[in-house]
Amino acid sequence: MAVACDPFAEDVFITPMAAVAGAVADELIGVFHRSGVCRASINNGGDIALYLAPGASYTVGVWSRIDKLPQRDRTPGDGALGDDASSDGARGALDGRFVVDESMPVRGIATSGWRGRSFSLGIADSVTVLARTAAQADAAATLIANAVNCDAAGIVRAPASKLKDDSDLGNRLVTVDVPALTAASKAAALRRGRLQAEELRERRLIHAAALFLQGAVEVA
């Protein structure tokens, strides 16, 4: 967790807990690195580690609003479906899908946002990140989701410590509720997040990111 977060910690606040779910997925995927296994995935609440043998690939589905899924299909924190989602299936219409093949420098996918199981400083419904490992993707998704932000009226925030007394975020304000935003506010918030994602791409810390906010989308 600490190793995954360290490259991101140059000028922003981040703790090793930002990579906990991805790090667990990375640890578990190791059991499949053996002869006879073509491909495998560990989906830890939306933070996914992949194993791909030569020539193998995964099709991954993305949705941005876990709260909009039927109750029977919900897994808290999910933002990506890593079980070869070639059709929308029972989980409802997907917001998008992409393919990760063995030749790509991607073995980790993670999603973060204020609607997920962890606190966020930003207002993104979700940010899905592709990176070399699930732990790296997890840390990056956290930071990009934090960056999706604006000062629109009606956004409710509260100290993380008031919501969870052992939060690693201390008294930092985390997002509790986001009202319907104007097109201009959504564009401004997503622009900030995209700039953060593009900076991380330039530093080769992530491969790609998709940012979602109330029906608006930005892709890096």
VEXKELO-450603 format. One line per field, with one value per residue (C-alpha): residue number from 1; residue in one letter; x, y, z. Coordinates in pm, 1 decimal, m for minus. Layout:
vofi	(NUM, ...)
kolfi	(A, ...)
xx	(X, ...)
yy	(Y, ...)
zz	(Z, ...)
This chain:
vofi	(1, 2, 3, 4, 5, 6, 7, 8, 9, 10, 11, 12, 13, 14, 15, 16, 17, 18, 19, 20, 21, 22, 23, 24, 25, 26, 27, 28, 29, 30, 31, 32, 33, 34, 35, 36, 37, 38, 39, 40, 41, 42, 43, 44, 45, 46, 47, 48, 49, 50, 51, 52, 53, 54, 55, 56, 57, 58, 59, 60, 61, 62, 63, 64, 65, 66, 67, 68, 69, 70, 71, 72, 73, 74, 75, 76, 77, 78, 79, 80, 81, 82, 83, 84, 85, 86, 87, 88, 89, 90, 91, 92, 93, 94, 95, 96, 97, 98, 99, 100, 101, 102, 103, 104, 105, 106, 107, 108, 109, 110, 111, 112, 113, 114, 115, 116, 117, 118, 119, 120, 121, 122, 123, 124, 125, 126, 127, 128, 129, 130, 131, 132, 133, 134, 135, 136, 137, 138, 139, 140, 141, 142, 143, 144, 145, 146, 147, 148, 149, 150, 151, 152, 153, 154, 155, 156, 157, 158, 159, 160, 161, 162, 163, 164, 165, 166, 167, 168, 169, 170, 171, 172, 173, 174, 175, 176, 177, 178, 179, 180, 181, 182, 183, 184, 185, 186, 187, 188, 189, 190, 191, 192, 193, 194, 195, 196, 197, 198, 199, 200, 201, 202, 203, 204, 205, 206, 207, 208, 209, 210, 211, 212, 213, 214, 215, 216, 217, 218, 219, 220)
kolfi	(M, A, V, A, C, D, P, F, A, E, D, V, F, I, T, P, M, A, A, V, A, G, A, V, A, D, E, L, I, G, V, F, H, R, S, G, V, C, R, A, S, I, N, N, G, G, D, I, A, L, Y, L, A, P, G, A, S, Y, T, V, G, V, W, S, R, I, D, K, L, P, Q, R, D, R, T, P, G, D, G, A, L, G, D, D, A, S, S, D, G, A, R, G, A, L, D, G, R, F, V, V, D, E, S, M, P, V, R, G, I, A, T, S, G, W, R, G, R, S, F, S, L, G, I, A, D, S, V, T, V, L, A, R, T, A, A, Q, A, D, A, A, A, T, L, I, A, N, A, V, N, C, D, A, A, G, I, V, R, A, P, A, S, K, L, K, D, D, S, D, L, G, N, R, L, V, T, V, D, V, P, A, L, T, A, A, S, K, A, A, A, L, R, R, G, R, L, Q, A, E, E, L, R, E, R, R, L, I, H, A, A, A, L, F, L, Q, G, A, V, E, V, A)
xx	(0.0, 274.0, 484.2, 185.1, 98.5, 450.9, 490.4, 167.5, 266.8, 497.7, 256.7, m79.6, m214.8, m247.8, m215.6, m150.4, m519.5, m589.9, m455.4, m586.5, m851.7, m625.5, m334.2, m546.7, m654.8, m289.2, m186.9, m460.2, m412.9, m66.6, m215.5, m319.5, 27.6, 85.5, 82.8, m260.0, m425.3, m512.1, m661.2, m801.7, m935.8, m986.2, m1264.6, m1239.2, m1546.3, m1463.2, m1085.1, m967.5, m638.9, m588.7, m373.7, m343.6, m141.0, m3.2, m289.5, m554.3, m782.7, m1066.0, m1365.6, m1454.8, m1786.2, m1817.2, m2110.1, m2099.7, m2397.4, m2400.0, m2704.9, m2903.6, m2856.9, m3127.1, m3068.0, m2991.6, m2705.0, m2524.2, m2181.1, m2085.3, m1812.9, m1833.0, m1759.5, m1636.4, m1744.4, m1444.4, m1603.5, m1585.1, m1884.1, m1959.0, m2326.1, m2511.7, m2686.3, m2892.9, m2687.2, m2847.3, m2716.9, m2344.4, m2190.0, m1911.8, m1679.1, m1318.9, m1081.6, m757.7, m532.0, m208.2, 7.0, m114.7, 70.3, m248.5, m310.5, m511.3, m845.2, m998.2, m1291.3, m1342.6, m1605.0, m1821.0, m2094.2, m1861.3, m1776.4, m1488.3, m1486.2, m1396.5, m1292.0, m1447.2, m1788.9, m1734.1, m1999.6, m1711.4, m1362.0, m1231.7, m856.0, m638.4, m280.6, 1.8, m134.4, m464.0, m297.8, m164.2, m503.1, m670.4, m444.6, m477.5, m856.6, m872.1, m668.2, m847.2, m1187.8, m1073.7, m979.6, m1325.8, m1461.3, m1627.3, m1778.2, m2142.2, m2405.6, m2574.6, m2277.4, m2274.9, m1943.2, m1847.5, m1525.0, m1429.8, m1360.8, m1722.2, m1846.6, m1591.1, m1381.0, m1079.9, m1069.4, m720.2, m852.1, m883.9, m1083.7, m1063.4, m1399.7, m1547.2, m1847.9, m2179.8, m2426.0, m2419.8, m2726.2, m2817.0, m2543.6, m2548.5, m2371.1, m2106.1, m2038.3, m2010.2, m1774.0, m1554.7, m1535.9, m1457.3, m1194.6, m1006.0, m1020.0, m909.3, m609.0, m507.7, m550.2, m347.3, m66.4, m56.6, m53.1, 239.4, 424.6, 338.0, 156.1, m168.0, m267.3, m613.9, m905.3, m1278.7, m1452.2, m1830.1, m2043.8, m2422.8, m2430.1, m2123.8, m1803.7, m1436.0, m1173.5, m795.0)
yy	(0.0, 243.0, 159.1, 213.3, 550.5, 688.8, 812.5, 1014.3, 1181.4, 1450.0, 1741.5, 1602.4, 1443.2, 1066.4, 782.2, 411.1, 342.4, 492.4, 168.9, m90.8, m257.4, m264.9, m400.0, m688.4, m769.2, m760.6, m997.7, m1248.9, m1249.9, m1396.7, m1739.6, m1759.9, m1694.6, m2057.8, m2302.2, m2389.6, m2056.3, m1844.8, m1547.8, m1456.7, m1157.9, m1056.5, m798.3, m647.4, m422.8, m263.3, m262.9, m531.8, m715.9, m912.2, m1203.4, m1244.7, m1515.0, m1438.7, m1371.6, m1339.0, m1040.0, m916.0, m705.6, m476.3, m298.5, 35.6, 197.7, 531.2, 516.7, 209.4, 354.0, 323.5, m53.7, m294.9, m383.2, m749.7, m648.8, m411.4, m466.9, m166.6, 37.7, m129.0, 77.7, m184.8, m534.5, m751.0, m1081.6, m1041.8, m807.5, m851.1, m765.7, m546.5, m843.0, m818.8, m538.4, m272.4, m55.1, 4.4, 348.1, 198.3, m93.7, m146.5, m433.4, m501.6, m739.9, m902.9, m663.6, m357.0, m224.6, m268.0, m525.5, m309.8, m128.7, 75.3, 306.6, 588.0, 856.8, 1014.6, 751.3, 461.8, 284.4, 520.5, 894.7, 1136.1, 1500.2, 1549.7, 1522.5, 1265.2, 996.2, 770.9, 770.8, 447.5, 417.2, 166.5, 121.7, m130.2, m268.2, m255.0, m74.0, 198.5, 228.3, 250.6, 533.3, 723.0, 685.9, 833.9, 1139.8, 1199.6, 1166.1, 1416.2, 1658.8, 1646.5, 1943.0, 2282.8, 2538.7, 2501.6, 2583.2, 2291.7, 2054.2, 1908.4, 1827.8, 1713.7, 1633.8, 1273.2, 1223.6, 1311.1, 1038.6, 775.3, 833.5, 634.2, 782.3, 840.6, 1169.6, 1331.7, 1655.0, 1699.9, 1777.3, 1489.3, 1494.3, 1385.1, 1499.1, 1665.5, 1845.0, 1861.5, 2071.5, 2310.5, 2209.5, 2473.3, 2339.3, 1982.1, 2087.5, 2284.0, 1998.9, 1737.1, 1961.8, 1970.9, 1596.2, 1544.0, 1771.8, 1561.8, 1243.1, 1381.1, 1480.0, 1124.7, 987.2, 1210.2, 1074.2, 720.9, 644.9, 552.2, 427.4, 584.6, 721.7, 776.6, 1040.9, 1053.6, 1327.3, 1339.7, 1211.5, 1406.5, 1221.6, 1304.7, 1054.0, 1077.9)
zz	(0.0, 97.0, m209.7, m440.4, m286.5, m254.9, m618.2, m583.7, m257.0, m397.6, m362.3, m245.8, 69.5, 43.9, 294.4, 231.1, 295.8, m47.2, m196.4, 49.1, m169.5, m474.7, m273.6, m145.4, m502.2, m617.9, m338.9, m418.5, m796.4, m743.5, m675.9, m1042.9, m1185.7, m1271.3, m1559.0, m1694.8, m1610.8, m1915.0, m1733.5, m1393.6, m1203.5, m841.7, m801.0, m453.3, m448.6, m781.9, m745.3, m985.0, m1035.5, m1357.7, m1465.1, m1842.0, m2013.3, m2362.9, m2603.9, m2331.4, m2272.5, m2055.0, m2152.9, m1863.4, m1818.3, m1636.8, m1463.2, m1280.3, m1044.1, m822.8, m646.3, m970.5, m1002.0, m885.2, m520.3, m601.6, m831.8, m597.4, m451.4, m233.7, m399.3, m739.4, m1044.8, m1288.0, m1381.6, m1451.5, m1550.0, m1928.2, m1951.4, m2318.4, m2266.3, m2020.9, m1861.7, m1546.9, m1402.0, m1619.0, m1899.5, m1874.2, m1911.8, m2120.8, m2172.8, m2270.6, m2342.4, m2157.1, m2346.3, m2245.0, m2448.6, m2255.5, m1946.4, m1742.2, m1472.8, m1234.6, m1252.8, m970.2, m913.5, m663.7, m603.5, m336.4, m381.3, m303.9, 17.9, 102.9, 162.8, m117.5, m112.1, m457.0, m618.3, m894.2, m916.4, m1012.6, m1158.6, m1310.7, m1360.8, m1548.5, m1423.4, m1393.6, m1064.7, m880.8, m589.4, m820.2, m988.3, m647.0, m528.0, m855.9, m866.6, m516.8, m616.0, m946.0, m778.8, m514.5, m791.5, m954.4, m760.5, m773.2, m535.0, m640.0, m380.5, m210.7, m193.4, 158.7, 323.2, 671.6, 860.5, 795.3, 1167.2, 1245.9, 1012.3, 1110.7, 1419.5, 1294.7, 943.2, 806.3, 661.9, 1004.7, 997.1, 620.3, 465.1, 266.2, 38.1, 185.4, m81.7, m422.8, m566.4, m934.1, m1093.0, m1386.5, m1705.4, m1634.6, m1284.1, m1410.4, m1688.6, m1447.4, m1196.0, m1459.4, m1616.3, m1286.7, m1259.6, m1619.0, m1566.3, m1265.9, m1470.2, m1759.2, m1524.2, m1386.9, m1742.4, m1832.7, m1529.4, m1645.2, m1321.0, m1497.3, m1840.3, m1870.9, m1669.6, m1719.9, m1508.8, m1454.2, m1299.9, m1333.0, m1689.2, m1806.1, m1893.0, m1945.5, m2058.2, m2026.6)
